[in-house]
Each structure stands twice: as structure tokens, then as C-alpha cells.
Amino acid sequence: MASAQEAIRIATEGAYPPFNFVQPDGSLAGLDVDMANALCAEMKAECTIVAQDWDGMIPGLMGKKFDAVIASMSITEERKKQVDFTDKYYTTPLAVAVPKDSDLKGVTAADMEGKTVGAQAATTQANYADDVYAKGGADVKLYPTQDEAAADMQNGRVDALISDKFVVVDWLNKDGKDCCRLLGDVPGTETEAGIAIRKGDDALRERFNKAIKAIVANGTYGKIVAKYFPFDIY
């Protein structure tokens, strides 16, 4: 168990802008990384932040490669069977983006029938695509990273992309602005992102919870969010 003196090892993905990404110099950046640094400063803890592929995130945590995951991981009942979560540090709905010339009118399963829908694998959006769109007759394509899913829509290989709204809006404002547009939010899909820690590491979870409350109260949280979004995401 990480004590105040020991360095807390934190994993993030590095392929999920603007929440986590790798800068040209190889360093990790993004809202998750800023949040991790702010929480560590609040806890007066020494922290190291490492990059980890998404599909190895929970196995790596359980295998003690690191002590916490700050990588926009949605708190789900399925994940709670394997790991514990802190309180939320933001809330997000799912949304669908499409090419600008798309004839898609809505985000329902009926709208997606016969269409190819992309999503990042092992995410809440992938689960939704499999559970709702695939059953409604869509062809669902899953990708190791959000960037690869977005690139395939840009290249005309998928008809729609289902994603965390904040991530896809950021992409549409940048790399995707010429090719694609937001079709709409997916009703009833709001999830909370939390910090994942090993089951039973209650002391570390409580330290993080106290720190989350403190940075929300003292304005640090708001300053971090304002670097990335013109609206509140808590």
C-alpha cells in the first residue's frame, strides 16, 4: 500500500486527447495528467505518471505495476468487480460523430441499421455499440485507441463514431474539423469517470477522495478544466 512517503505510481493512456496524450517531446499531458499532478500536490505525495495501453490498464493495476489509474475510466459495475474507484472527477455523456456529408438523421439503433459504427474497444462506448447498435443491425468495428477509430472515420471506413462526448468534440474542433460533425448526444448514457485503485486499498482511495474534494473547493479543478473546455464537466 502506498504510504505518504512512498511514490504513488499512476497510469494513464496517452492516446485519448484532450484527457491524456503524448507530447512531441515524449512527455504525457492532458486533463487527466494535470488532474493527477494537482491531486498529488494536494496530498503532498510524490507521484510518477506512466503510460499504459488501455487494454492492459486493469490487469496492470491488479498486478501492481502501478497504484492508481487516472485515464478517464468510467465507473461501471463490471469494472467494480475487479477494482475499486474513488469518487468521480468528471461526468460525461456519449455522443456520435459522422462525416459532414452523412445522411444519418439520429443516434438510435434504427438509425444505425446497416451502417458501420466505430468505437474504442473495452470502453463504455464499445459496450453501447455492441449492446444497442449491433443488435439493431449495425456493423460495429472496435479499435485499440480512440485515435485509430477517428482516423478510420476520417478515411471513410466507418459511417459513424460513438465516443465520450468531450473527446470527440475536442477532435472535431481540431483534426476532424474538415471531415466530420457532431450528430448528437446519446440519451441516458452519462457516466462518471473515477480513479481506479486496487481492491482493498482503502487508505489510498480516501486520500484521493479528500484531494478531489479539496481541489474542487479551492478552484484548482476549475482552472484545470478551463484549459481544455469552455464549460464545467464536474
Protein Blocks (a to p, Z undefined) as FASTA:
>chain_A
ZZfklccddddeklacfkbccdfkopacdjklmmmmmmmmmnopacddddddfklmmmmm
mnopafbdcehiacdfklmmmmccdddfbdcdddddddfkbcbfbfcfklmgoiacddde
hifklmmmmmmmmmnopacdddfbfklmmmmmmnopafbdcddfklmmmmmmmmmmmmpc
cfbdcehiaccddddddehilmlmmmmmmmmmmmmmnommmmmmmmmpccdfZZ
